[in-house]
Amino acid sequence: MVFHVMPDSRDFAAHTEPFRRELLAHCYRMLGSLHDAEDVVQETYLRAWRAYGGFEGRSSVRTWLHRIATNACLTALERRGRRVLPSGLTGPAADPSAPPVPAGPELDWLQPIPDSLITADPEDPAAVVVAREGLRLALVASLQLLPARQRAVLLLRDVLAFPAADVAAVLEMSVPAVKSALQRARARMEEAAPSDDSVVEPDEPQARALLDRYIAAFENADAAAFEEVLREDAALEVTGSRTWFSGLATCLPYLTSPPVLGSPGDWRMVPTRANGQPAAVAYRRGASGLHEPFGVAVLTVTTGGIGRIVVFADPALVTAFPQPAGGQK
């Protein structure tokens, strides 16, 4: 769809707003941060608004917006390091009773993104599945390992399906350079994030049941329940610390320890979806006796049980997710 120069910008919103969710998802994949992605999308629309009067229709509005957004992301990435998860820093810990290894302020943690902000048209189930696959945490974490321009090429070509010539124009590269960067990026991603056919979609009954059982285990402080829902090779990581665990032998003792599990009623959790995966917004009882925002847990659910739990221990993320009716008590 190509639009020609308009006499004024009154139709700007009508032509650009349909791409806002797609742009947010793209910027999130590039940056690994919900907050940074929202900032860049706002910047993109501001730049587009200012330049709209001179838009000559040499490309589609979609390509034009993605050019602005991608280059804004590349500029943002020059100013800071990559976003990480604990598993991207070191190997798994062997002693679940040892104090977690603190992380310094120099680290920028990966953030989850609510499905409600980026979900495709629910009337197109195939599009929904594709969108979920392109936002899974394992993929987004692996994308952060790529050089920024390789990351952009991979996303524009393989996720957004832009022709190589359009990608070359967006990034001011030659078509052969785009093809070379794409080949290197694909090889790196295949090594870092191999596909897993056992992953269960979040709207499947098995996924919903496992999420409900995970939440009930915390809210009831039921230590035995975790052993029933976790896979033998399950992994657990919590942002804010370099420590993470792999295997039931270490995950289970850590999860069920008194400092983590607490007593019945210490936790309240609200089911949700993030990154195309089942998730739970967590509230923990504070000194006042009220439940206070704690963070968001994102689960990787497979046919064999919960394979991975990533806990984003950041209360500020809670407000990005739909809030429970009546609040927390």
Secondary structure, 3 states (H helix, E strand, C coil): CCCCCCCCCCCHHHHHHHHHHHHHHHHHHHHCCHHHHHHHHHHHHHHHHHHHHHCCCCCCHHHHHHHHHHHHHHHHHHCCCCEECHHHCCCCCCCCCCCCCECCCCCEECCCCEHHHHCCCCCCHHHHHHHHHCCCHHHHHHHCCCCHHHHHHHHHHHHCCCCHHHHHHHHCCCHHHHHHHHHHHHHHHHHHCCCCCCECCCCCHHHHHHHHHHHHHHHCCCHHHHHHHEEEEEEEEECCECCEEECHHHHHHHHCCHHHHCCCCCEEEEEEEECCEEEEEEEEECCCCCEEEEEEEEEEEECCEEEEEEEECCHHHHHHCCCCCCCCC
